[in-house]
Amino acid sequence: MQVPVWDAPTRLFHWALAILAVLSFTTGKLGGSWMGWHVKSGYAILALLLFRVAWGFVGSDTARFTHFLRGARAATAYARQLLAGSPPSSTGHNPLGGWMVVLMLAVLLLQAATGLFADDEVRAQGPLAVVVSEATVRWMTRIHSFNEWVVAGLVVVHVVAIGVYQWGLRRDLIGPMLRGTTDAPDAPRVASAWVAAAILALAALAVYYLVVIFPRP
């Protein structure tokens, strides 16, 4: 029976983040006049991440951290079944996928946050670089430069894992993230899209405050 498994806000977040992450990485590598787009995409990514963290507490069942975060024992047991080629089906994220979600959110938040304080001394300076010391700016810039490769590596692992499930194990992960439904015995609770819109608006306002209004010397 086809039941809704991924709500529209979660799916829109997923695809928007994927597009913006590629845009941010590419424009950062191109440099020059592309840095303006790099900075703007970073602000958009930060707003999306703030939304997703909040949605992980008040969103639909499958979007909530309490739904997909399991302990080390559950993750290890699932890993063994995965290596054996017969992982159990999950409505939403499996125990390993759940921790990958948290790891991705963490490194992306680190990337977006350090970008606010970074300064490449050529074309782009984070809006909060002027409120901290030069030593802090240098550290933030180094972390920002190194962490981009951590993000890229996790993205590669994520894409490879999807490929393994999609074509190796014949588990459709892409379809449900596009249409929102999958075969499952029970339908998870779906939160209001209006609540999601309100949270996203607040997240965008928070980023606007940091970028534009936050007091500077």
DRENPA-3360 file (N, C-alpha, C; in nm, 2 decimals, always signed):
BEGIN
1 = MQVPVWDA = +0.08/-0.12/+0.00/+0.00/+0.00/+0.00/+0.09/+0.12/+0.00 ~ +0.06/+0.22/-0.09/+0.14/+0.34/-0.10/+0.09/+0.44/+0.01 ~ +0.18/+0.48/+0.10/+0.15/+0.57/+0.20/+0.25/+0.69/+0.20 ~ +0.21/+0.81/+0.24/+0.30/+0.92/+0.24/+0.41/+0.89/+0.35 ~ +0.54/+0.90/+0.30/+0.65/+0.88/+0.39/+0.74/+1.00/+0.41 ~ +0.75/+1.08/+0.30/+0.83/+1.21/+0.31/+0.74/+1.32/+0.28 ~ +0.72/+1.41/+0.37/+0.64/+1.53/+0.35/+0.70/+1.63/+0.25 ~ +0.62/+1.72/+0.20/+0.67/+1.81/+0.10/+0.78/+1.90/+0.15;
9 = PTRLFHWA = +0.77/+1.95/+0.28/+0.88/+2.04/+0.33/+1.02/+1.96/+0.33 ~ +1.01/+1.84/+0.37/+1.14/+1.76/+0.38/+1.19/+1.73/+0.24 ~ +1.11/+1.70/+0.15/+1.15/+1.68/+0.01/+1.21/+1.80/-0.05 ~ +1.14/+1.92/-0.03/+1.19/+2.04/-0.09/+1.32/+2.08/-0.03 ~ +1.33/+2.06/+0.10/+1.46/+2.09/+0.17/+1.57/+2.00/+0.11 ~ +1.55/+1.87/+0.09/+1.65/+1.78/+0.04/+1.70/+1.82/-0.10 ~ +1.61/+1.85/-0.19/+1.65/+1.89/-0.33/+1.71/+2.03/-0.33 ~ +1.65/+2.12/-0.26/+1.71/+2.26/-0.26/+1.85/+2.26/-0.20;
17 = LAILAVLS = +1.87/+2.18/-0.09/+2.00/+2.17/-0.03/+2.10/+2.11/-0.13 ~ +2.06/+2.00/-0.20/+2.15/+1.94/-0.30/+2.19/+2.04/-0.41 ~ +2.10/+2.11/-0.46/+2.13/+2.21/-0.56/+2.22/+2.32/-0.51 ~ +2.19/+2.37/-0.39/+2.27/+2.48/-0.34/+2.41/+2.44/-0.30 ~ +2.42/+2.31/-0.25/+2.55/+2.26/-0.21/+2.64/+2.25/-0.34 ~ +2.59/+2.20/-0.45/+2.67/+2.20/-0.57/+2.70/+2.34/-0.62 ~ +2.60/+2.43/-0.61/+2.63/+2.57/-0.66/+2.73/+2.63/-0.57 ~ +2.72/+2.61/-0.44/+2.82/+2.67/-0.35/+2.96/+2.62/-0.37;
25 = FTTGKLGG = +2.98/+2.49/-0.38/+3.11/+2.43/-0.41/+3.17/+2.48/-0.54 ~ +3.08/+2.48/-0.64/+3.13/+2.51/-0.78/+3.17/+2.66/-0.78 ~ +3.09/+2.75/-0.73/+3.12/+2.89/-0.74/+3.24/+2.92/-0.65 ~ +3.26/+2.85/-0.54/+3.37/+2.87/-0.45/+3.50/+2.83/-0.52 ~ +3.50/+2.73/-0.60/+3.62/+2.69/-0.68/+3.64/+2.78/-0.80 ~ +3.54/+2.83/-0.86/+3.56/+2.92/-0.97/+3.61/+3.06/-0.93 ~ +3.57/+3.10/-0.81/+3.63/+3.22/-0.75/+3.59/+3.35/-0.83 ~ +3.66/+3.45/-0.82/+3.64/+3.57/-0.90/+3.50/+3.63/-0.87;
33 = SWMGWHVK = +3.43/+3.67/-0.98/+3.30/+3.73/-0.97/+3.20/+3.63/-0.93 ~ +3.23/+3.50/-0.93/+3.14/+3.39/-0.89/+3.12/+3.39/-0.73 ~ +3.21/+3.46/-0.66/+3.21/+3.45/-0.52/+3.08/+3.52/-0.46 ~ +3.02/+3.61/-0.53/+2.90/+3.67/-0.49/+2.79/+3.56/-0.48 ~ +2.78/+3.47/-0.58/+2.69/+3.36/-0.57/+2.72/+3.26/-0.47 ~ +2.85/+3.24/-0.44/+2.90/+3.15/-0.34/+2.85/+3.20/-0.20 ~ +2.86/+3.33/-0.18/+2.81/+3.38/-0.05/+2.66/+3.37/-0.04 ~ +2.59/+3.41/-0.14/+2.44/+3.40/-0.14/+2.39/+3.26/-0.12;
41 = SGYAILAL = +2.45/+3.17/-0.18/+2.41/+3.03/-0.17/+2.44/+2.98/-0.03 ~ +2.55/+3.03/+0.03/+2.58/+2.99/+0.17/+2.48/+3.04/+0.27 ~ +2.43/+3.16/+0.25/+2.32/+3.22/+0.33/+2.20/+3.13/+0.32 ~ +2.16/+3.09/+0.20/+2.04/+3.01/+0.17/+2.06/+2.88/+0.24 ~ +2.18/+2.82/+0.23/+2.20/+2.69/+0.29/+2.19/+2.70/+0.44 ~ +2.24/+2.80/+0.50/+2.23/+2.82/+0.65/+2.08/+2.83/+0.69 ~ +2.00/+2.91/+0.61/+1.86/+2.92/+0.65/+1.79/+2.78/+0.64 ~ +1.83/+2.70/+0.53/+1.77/+2.57/+0.52/+1.81/+2.48/+0.63;
49 = LLFRVAWG = +1.93/+2.49/+0.67/+1.98/+2.40/+0.78/+1.91/+2.43/+0.91 ~ +1.89/+2.56/+0.94/+1.82/+2.60/+1.06/+1.68/+2.55/+1.06 ~ +1.62/+2.56/+0.94/+1.48/+2.50/+0.92/+1.48/+2.35/+0.95 ~ +1.58/+2.28/+0.90/+1.58/+2.13/+0.91/+1.60/+2.09/+1.05 ~ +1.69/+2.16/+1.12/+1.71/+2.12/+1.27/+1.58/+2.14/+1.34 ~ +1.51/+2.25/+1.32/+1.38/+2.27/+1.39/+1.28/+2.17/+1.35 ~ +1.28/+2.14/+1.22/+1.18/+2.04/+1.16/+1.21/+1.90/+1.22 ~ +1.33/+1.88/+1.26/+1.37/+1.75/+1.32/+1.31/+1.73/+1.46;
57 = FVGSDTAR = +1.26/+1.84/+1.51/+1.19/+1.83/+1.65/+1.04/+1.84/+1.64 ~ +0.99/+1.92/+1.54/+0.84/+1.94/+1.54/+0.78/+1.90/+1.41 ~ +0.86/+1.84/+1.32/+0.80/+1.80/+1.19/+0.73/+1.67/+1.18 ~ +0.71/+1.62/+1.06/+0.65/+1.49/+1.05/+0.73/+1.38/+1.11 ~ +0.66/+1.26/+1.14/+0.73/+1.15/+1.21/+0.86/+1.12/+1.14 ~ +0.87/+1.10/+1.01/+0.99/+1.05/+0.95/+1.10/+1.16/+0.94 ~ +1.06/+1.28/+0.97/+1.16/+1.39/+0.97/+1.22/+1.41/+1.11 ~ +1.16/+1.36/+1.21/+1.20/+1.38/+1.35/+1.32/+1.30/+1.38;
65 = FTHFLRGA = +1.41/+1.36/+1.46/+1.53/+1.29/+1.50/+1.50/+1.17/+1.59 ~ +1.40/+1.18/+1.67/+1.36/+1.07/+1.76/+1.31/+0.95/+1.68 ~ +1.27/+0.97/+1.55/+1.22/+0.86/+1.47/+1.33/+0.78/+1.41 ~ +1.44/+0.85/+1.37/+1.54/+0.77/+1.29/+1.68/+0.76/+1.36 ~ +1.70/+0.83/+1.48/+1.82/+0.81/+1.55/+1.82/+0.69/+1.64 ~ +1.90/+0.59/+1.62/+1.91/+0.47/+1.70/+2.05/+0.46/+1.76 ~ +2.06/+0.38/+1.86/+2.19/+0.36/+1.93/+2.29/+0.28/+1.84 ~ +2.41/+0.27/+1.90/+2.52/+0.20/+1.83/+2.49/+0.06/+1.80;
73 = RAATAYAR = +2.42/-0.01/+1.89/+2.38/-0.15/+1.87/+2.29/-0.17/+1.75 ~ +2.19/-0.08/+1.74/+2.10/-0.09/+1.62/+2.17/-0.06/+1.49 ~ +2.26/+0.04/+1.50/+2.34/+0.07/+1.38/+2.43/-0.04/+1.34 ~ +2.50/-0.10/+1.43/+2.59/-0.21/+1.41/+2.51/-0.33/+1.35 ~ +2.40/-0.36/+1.41/+2.32/-0.48/+1.36/+2.27/-0.45/+1.22 ~ +2.23/-0.33/+1.19/+2.19/-0.30/+1.06/+2.30/-0.31/+0.96 ~ +2.42/-0.26/+1.00/+2.54/-0.27/+0.91/+2.57/-0.42/+0.88 ~ +2.56/-0.51/+0.97/+2.59/-0.65/+0.95/+2.49/-0.70/+0.84;
81 = QLLAGSPP = +2.36/-0.67/+0.86/+2.26/-0.71/+0.77/+2.28/-0.65/+0.63 ~ +2.33/-0.53/+0.62/+2.36/-0.46/+0.50/+2.47/-0.53/+0.42 ~ +2.57/-0.57/+0.50/+2.69/-0.64/+0.44/+2.65/-0.78/+0.39 ~ +2.55/-0.83/+0.46/+2.50/-0.97/+0.42/+2.41/-0.96/+0.30 ~ +2.37/-0.83/+0.26/+2.29/-0.82/+0.14/+2.14/-0.82/+0.17 ~ +2.10/-0.82/+0.29/+1.96/-0.83/+0.32/+1.92/-0.74/+0.44 ~ +1.94/-0.61/+0.42/+1.90/-0.52/+0.53/+1.75/-0.51/+0.54 ~ +1.69/-0.49/+0.66/+1.55/-0.48/+0.67/+1.49/-0.35/+0.61;
89 = SSTGHNPL = +1.37/-0.35/+0.57/+1.31/-0.23/+0.52/+1.28/-0.13/+0.63 ~ +1.29/+0.00/+0.60/+1.26/+0.10/+0.70/+1.17/+0.20/+0.64 ~ +1.07/+0.25/+0.72/+0.99/+0.36/+0.68/+1.06/+0.49/+0.72 ~ +1.12/+0.55/+0.62/+1.21/+0.66/+0.65/+1.35/+0.62/+0.65 ~ +1.43/+0.69/+0.73/+1.58/+0.66/+0.74/+1.60/+0.53/+0.81 ~ +1.70/+0.45/+0.76/+1.74/+0.33/+0.84/+1.84/+0.38/+0.95 ~ +1.88/+0.29/+1.04/+1.97/+0.33/+1.15/+2.10/+0.39/+1.10 ~ +2.16/+0.34/+0.99/+2.28/+0.40/+0.94/+2.25/+0.54/+0.87;
97 = GGWMVVLM = +2.15/+0.54/+0.79/+2.11/+0.66/+0.72/+2.08/+0.77/+0.82 ~ +2.02/+0.74/+0.93/+1.98/+0.84/+1.03/+2.11/+0.91/+1.08 ~ +2.21/+0.84/+1.11/+2.33/+0.90/+1.16/+2.40/+0.98/+1.05 ~ +2.39/+0.93/+0.93/+2.45/+1.00/+0.81/+2.38/+1.14/+0.80 ~ +2.25/+1.14/+0.82/+2.18/+1.27/+0.81/+2.23/+1.37/+0.92 ~ +2.25/+1.32/+1.04/+2.30/+1.41/+1.15/+2.44/+1.46/+1.12 ~ +2.52/+1.37/+1.06/+2.66/+1.40/+1.03/+2.66/+1.51/+0.92 ~ +2.58/+1.49/+0.82/+2.57/+1.58/+0.71/+2.53/+1.72/+0.76;
105 = LAVLLLQA = +2.42/+1.72/+0.84/+2.37/+1.85/+0.89/+2.48/+1.92/+0.98 ~ +2.56/+1.84/+1.05/+2.66/+1.90/+1.14/+2.77/+1.96/+1.06 ~ +2.82/+1.89/+0.96/+2.94/+1.94/+0.88/+2.89/+2.06/+0.79 ~ +2.77/+2.06/+0.74/+2.71/+2.17/+0.66/+2.69/+2.29/+0.75 ~ +2.64/+2.27/+0.87/+2.63/+2.38/+0.97/+2.77/+2.44/+1.00 ~ +2.86/+2.36/+1.02/+3.00/+2.41/+1.04/+3.05/+2.49/+0.92 ~ +3.02/+2.44/+0.80/+3.07/+2.51/+0.69/+3.00/+2.65/+0.67 ~ +2.87/+2.65/+0.69/+2.80/+2.77/+0.68/+2.83/+2.87/+0.79;
113 = ATGLFADD = +2.85/+2.82/+0.91/+2.88/+2.91/+1.03/+3.02/+2.97/+1.01 ~ +3.12/+2.89/+0.97/+3.26/+2.94/+0.95/+3.26/+3.04/+0.84 ~ +3.18/+3.02/+0.74/+3.17/+3.11/+0.63/+3.13/+3.25/+0.67 ~ +3.06/+3.26/+0.77/+3.02/+3.39/+0.82/+3.14/+3.48/+0.88 ~ +3.24/+3.41/+0.92/+3.36/+3.47/+0.97/+3.48/+3.46/+0.88 ~ +3.47/+3.40/+0.77/+3.59/+3.37/+0.69/+3.62/+3.49/+0.60 ~ +3.74/+3.50/+0.55/+3.79/+3.61/+0.47/+3.90/+3.56/+0.38 ~ +3.87/+3.55/+0.24/+3.97/+3.50/+0.15/+4.07/+3.61/+0.11;
121 = EVRAQGPL = +4.05/+3.74/+0.16/+4.14/+3.85/+0.14/+4.15/+3.89/-0.01 ~ +4.05/+3.84/-0.09/+4.05/+3.88/-0.23/+3.91/+3.93/-0.27 ~ +3.81/+3.84/-0.27/+3.68/+3.88/-0.32/+3.57/+3.87/-0.22 ~ +3.59/+3.79/-0.11/+3.48/+3.76/-0.02/+3.52/+3.77/+0.12 ~ +3.44/+3.83/+0.20/+3.46/+3.84/+0.34/+3.32/+3.81/+0.41 ~ +3.32/+3.72/+0.51/+3.20/+3.69/+0.58/+3.15/+3.81/+0.66 ~ +3.02/+3.83/+0.67/+2.96/+3.95/+0.73/+3.00/+3.97/+0.88 ~ +3.04/+3.86/+0.94/+3.07/+3.87/+1.09/+3.23/+3.87/+1.11;
129 = AVVVSEAT = +3.30/+3.88/+1.00/+3.45/+3.87/+1.02/+3.50/+4.00/+1.09 ~ +3.42/+4.11/+1.08/+3.47/+4.23/+1.14/+3.44/+4.24/+1.29 ~ +3.37/+4.14/+1.35/+3.34/+4.14/+1.49/+3.42/+4.05/+1.57 ~ +3.52/+3.98/+1.51/+3.61/+3.89/+1.58/+3.75/+3.93/+1.55 ~ +3.85/+3.87/+1.62/+3.99/+3.90/+1.60/+4.04/+3.85/+1.47 ~ +4.15/+3.90/+1.42/+4.21/+3.85/+1.30/+4.25/+3.70/+1.31 ~ +4.30/+3.66/+1.43/+4.33/+3.52/+1.46/+4.21/+3.43/+1.44 ~ +4.10/+3.48/+1.49/+3.98/+3.40/+1.48/+3.94/+3.39/+1.33;
137 = VRWMTRIH = +3.95/+3.50/+1.26/+3.91/+3.50/+1.11/+4.00/+3.40/+1.04 ~ +4.13/+3.40/+1.07/+4.22/+3.30/+1.01/+4.18/+3.16/+1.04 ~ +4.15/+3.13/+1.16/+4.11/+2.99/+1.20/+3.98/+2.95/+1.13 ~ +3.88/+3.04/+1.13/+3.76/+3.02/+1.06/+3.78/+2.99/+0.91 ~ +3.86/+3.07/+0.85/+3.89/+3.06/+0.71/+3.96/+2.92/+0.68 ~ +4.05/+2.88/+0.77/+4.11/+2.75/+0.75/+4.01/+2.63/+0.76 ~ +3.93/+2.64/+0.87/+3.83/+2.54/+0.89/+3.73/+2.54/+0.77 ~ +3.69/+2.65/+0.72/+3.60/+2.66/+0.61/+3.66/+2.60/+0.48;
145 = SFNEWVVA = +3.79/+2.62/+0.46/+3.86/+2.57/+0.34/+3.88/+2.42/+0.35 ~ +3.91/+2.37/+0.47/+3.93/+2.22/+0.49/+3.79/+2.15/+0.49 ~ +3.70/+2.21/+0.56/+3.57/+2.14/+0.58/+3.49/+2.12/+0.44 ~ +3.52/+2.20/+0.35/+3.45/+2.19/+0.22/+3.48/+2.05/+0.16 ~ +3.60/+2.00/+0.18/+3.63/+1.87/+0.13/+3.57/+1.76/+0.21 ~ +3.55/+1.78/+0.34/+3.47/+1.69/+0.42/+3.33/+1.68/+0.37 ~ +3.27/+1.79/+0.34/+3.13/+1.80/+0.29/+3.13/+1.72/+0.15 ~ +3.23/+1.75/+0.07/+3.23/+1.68/-0.07/+3.24/+1.53/-0.05;
153 = GLVVVHVV = +3.33/+1.49/+0.04/+3.34/+1.35/+0.07/+3.22/+1.28/+0.11 ~ +3.15/+1.34/+0.21/+3.02/+1.29/+0.26/+2.91/+1.28/+0.15 ~ +2.91/+1.38/+0.06/+2.82/+1.38/-0.05/+2.85/+1.27/-0.14 ~ +2.97/+1.24/-0.17/+3.01/+1.12/-0.25/+2.96/+0.99/-0.19 ~ +2.99/+0.98/-0.06/+2.94/+0.86/+0.02/+2.79/+0.85/+0.01 ~ +2.72/+0.96/+0.02/+2.58/+0.96/+0.02/+2.53/+0.91/-0.12 ~ +2.58/+0.97/-0.22/+2.54/+0.93/-0.36/+2.57/+0.78/-0.39 ~ +2.69/+0.74/-0.35/+2.72/+0.60/-0.37/+2.63/+0.51/-0.29;
161 = AIGVYQWG = +2.60/+0.54/-0.17/+2.50/+0.46/-0.09/+2.37/+0.45/-0.16 ~ +2.32/+0.56/-0.21/+2.19/+0.56/-0.28/+2.20/+0.47/-0.40 ~ +2.31/+0.48/-0.47/+2.33/+0.39/-0.59/+2.32/+0.24/-0.55 ~ +2.39/+0.21/-0.44/+2.39/+0.07/-0.39/+2.25/+0.02/-0.36 ~ +2.18/+0.11/-0.29/+2.04/+0.07/-0.26/+1.95/+0.06/-0.38 ~ +1.96/+0.16/-0.47/+1.87/+0.18/-0.58/+1.89/+0.06/-0.68 ~ +2.02/+0.03/-0.71/+2.04/-0.06/-0.82/+2.11/-0.19/-0.77 ~ +2.18/-0.19/-0.66/+2.23/-0.31/-0.61/+2.13/-0.39/-0.53;
169 = LRRDLIGP = +2.07/-0.33/-0.43/+1.97/-0.40/-0.35/+1.83/-0.39/-0.40 ~ +1.80/-0.31/-0.50/+1.67/-0.29/-0.56/+1.57/-0.23/-0.46 ~ +1.62/-0.13/-0.38/+1.54/-0.06/-0.29/+1.53/+0.08/-0.34 ~ +1.41/+0.12/-0.38/+1.38/+0.25/-0.44/+1.39/+0.36/-0.33 ~ +1.50/+0.44/-0.33/+1.51/+0.55/-0.24/+1.48/+0.69/-0.31 ~ +1.50/+0.69/-0.44/+1.49/+0.82/-0.52/+1.34/+0.85/-0.54 ~ +1.26/+0.74/-0.58/+1.12/+0.76/-0.60/+1.04/+0.82/-0.49 ~ +1.05/+0.77/-0.37/+0.98/+0.83/-0.25/+1.03/+0.97/-0.22;
177 = MLRGTTDA = +1.15/+1.00/-0.24/+1.20/+1.14/-0.22/+1.15/+1.24/-0.32 ~ +1.10/+1.18/-0.44/+1.04/+1.27/-0.54/+0.89/+1.28/-0.52 ~ +0.82/+1.17/-0.51/+0.68/+1.17/-0.50/+0.62/+1.17/-0.36 ~ +0.71/+1.13/-0.26/+0.66/+1.14/-0.12/+0.60/+1.02/-0.07 ~ +0.57/+0.91/-0.15/+0.51/+0.79/-0.10/+0.59/+0.67/-0.12 ~ +0.56/+0.56/-0.05/+0.63/+0.44/-0.07/+0.54/+0.33/-0.01 ~ +0.57/+0.20/-0.04/+0.50/+0.09/+0.01/+0.53/+0.07/+0.16 ~ +0.43/+0.08/+0.25/+0.45/+0.06/+0.39/+0.32/+0.02/+0.45;
185 = PDAPRVAS = +0.32/-0.06/+0.56/+0.20/-0.10/+0.63/+0.12/+0.01/+0.70 ~ +0.20/+0.11/+0.75/+0.13/+0.22/+0.83/+0.18/+0.35/+0.77 ~ +0.09/+0.45/+0.78/+0.13/+0.58/+0.74/+0.18/+0.67/+0.85 ~ +0.30/+0.72/+0.84/+0.35/+0.81/+0.95/+0.27/+0.94/+0.96 ~ +0.27/+1.00/+1.08/+0.20/+1.13/+1.09/+0.27/+1.24/+1.01 ~ +0.19/+1.32/+0.94/+0.25/+1.43/+0.86/+0.21/+1.56/+0.93 ~ +0.31/+1.64/+0.95/+0.29/+1.77/+1.01/+0.24/+1.87/+0.91 ~ +0.19/+1.98/+0.96/+0.14/+2.09/+0.87/+0.24/+2.16/+0.79;
193 = AWVAAAIL = +0.21/+2.18/+0.66/+0.31/+2.25/+0.58/+0.31/+2.40/+0.62 ~ +0.20/+2.45/+0.68/+0.20/+2.59/+0.73/+0.30/+2.61/+0.84 ~ +0.32/+2.51/+0.93/+0.42/+2.51/+1.03/+0.56/+2.52/+0.97 ~ +0.58/+2.43/+0.87/+0.71/+2.43/+0.80/+0.74/+2.57/+0.74 ~ +0.64/+2.63/+0.68/+0.66/+2.76/+0.62/+0.69/+2.87/+0.72 ~ +0.63/+2.86/+0.84/+0.66/+2.95/+0.95/+0.80/+2.94/+1.00 ~ +0.84/+2.81/+1.01/+0.98/+2.78/+1.06/+1.08/+2.83/+0.96 ~ +1.05/+2.81/+0.83/+1.15/+2.85/+0.73/+1.16/+3.01/+0.73;
201 = ALAALAVY = +1.04/+3.07/+0.74/+1.04/+3.22/+0.75/+1.13/+3.27/+0.87 ~ +1.11/+3.21/+0.98/+1.19/+3.25/+1.10/+1.34/+3.22/+1.08 ~ +1.37/+3.11/+1.01/+1.51/+3.07/+0.98/+1.57/+3.18/+0.89 ~ +1.50/+3.22/+0.79/+1.54/+3.32/+0.69/+1.56/+3.45/+0.76 ~ +1.47/+3.49/+0.85/+1.49/+3.61/+0.93/+1.61/+3.61/+1.02 ~ +1.64/+3.49/+1.08/+1.76/+3.48/+1.16/+1.88/+3.50/+1.08 ~ +1.89/+3.44/+0.96/+2.01/+3.46/+0.88/+2.02/+3.61/+0.83 ~ +1.90/+3.67/+0.80/+1.90/+3.81/+0.76/+1.95/+3.90/+0.87;
209 = YLVVIFPR = +1.91/+3.87/+0.99/+1.96/+3.94/+1.11/+2.11/+3.93/+1.12 ~ +2.17/+3.81/+1.11/+2.31/+3.79/+1.12/+2.39/+3.86/+1.01 ~ +2.33/+3.86/+0.89/+2.40/+3.91/+0.77/+2.39/+4.06/+0.76 ~ +2.27/+4.12/+0.80/+2.24/+4.26/+0.77/+2.23/+4.35/+0.89 ~ +2.17/+4.30/+1.00/+2.13/+4.38/+1.11/+2.23/+4.37/+1.23 ~ +2.29/+4.25/+1.25/+2.38/+4.23/+1.36/+2.48/+4.34/+1.38 ~ +2.48/+4.40/+1.50/+2.57/+4.52/+1.52/+2.72/+4.49/+1.49 ~ +2.78/+4.58/+1.42/+2.92/+4.57/+1.39/+2.99/+4.70/+1.44;
217 = P = +3.12/+4.68/+1.47/+3.20/+4.80/+1.52/+3.21/+4.91/+1.42;
% end
